[in-house]
């Protein structure tokens, strides 16, 4: 295969090299017509064609051109943005394939695992949609109280108690982990972890209270409780499952007046 049969595209900073025949898979598309150099959205820089669009989504478009199939990850949720890119490249076949996905309501699932052990409580939240986990991460703050300080004399005052705020841990895009309650350290001093969930400003150390506030937060976000079950009676581990079904969002287009219908300032003055 000669170099003349290949084309290199720089889409939003991501580099793709493919066959010219792949790009011309749909001759009527804007993507197939980009090589003539007349479309201002496609800049030929050196040996590459630069396109100021989303490079991550273009990888799915290129895969569609290569296989004539639409195969997306199970956790894919950017259907509207991918359809917008397909419209930009004028790939009508891809737009038609995406339309059924946009019409189907997709449930947003959340699972809360709660473990109570002595004076500590542990939480792990799983979510099918990473945006829900990001929302909870932005609202939940763990405040760490330092271990007890040495006894101060009656002639001096201890410094003001300070709490170290830390976000929950994120093992992956789809889950977060945090804990509350007292934690005995090796030197028999005790540190306490408090949890605050916005917009509630309280700092709670009791695991049951934190669980109640977390459930209330999910309910206010439109989730409803599907089921509860005891995972382990010995470890006192409980699991709460939530679901939220969101319908498809409407596509919006910015209405820009055509040049011939726009009123110039001098024209508006004449009308006065």
NORCORZI-V606036 format. One record per helix or strand. SS is the DSSP state (@ for helix, = for strand). FROM is the first residue (numbers start at 0). TO is the last residue. Records with the same first field share a line. If there is no record, write none. Layout:
SS = FROM-TO + FROM-TO
//
This chain:
@ = 2-4 + 19-22 + 33-35 + 54-66 + 78-87 + 91-102 + 129-138 + 206-219 + 264-270
= = 5-10 + 13-18 + 41-44 + 47-50 + 105-116 + 119-126 + 139-144 + 162-166 + 168-171 + 174-183 + 189-196 + 203-203 + 223-231 + 236-245
//
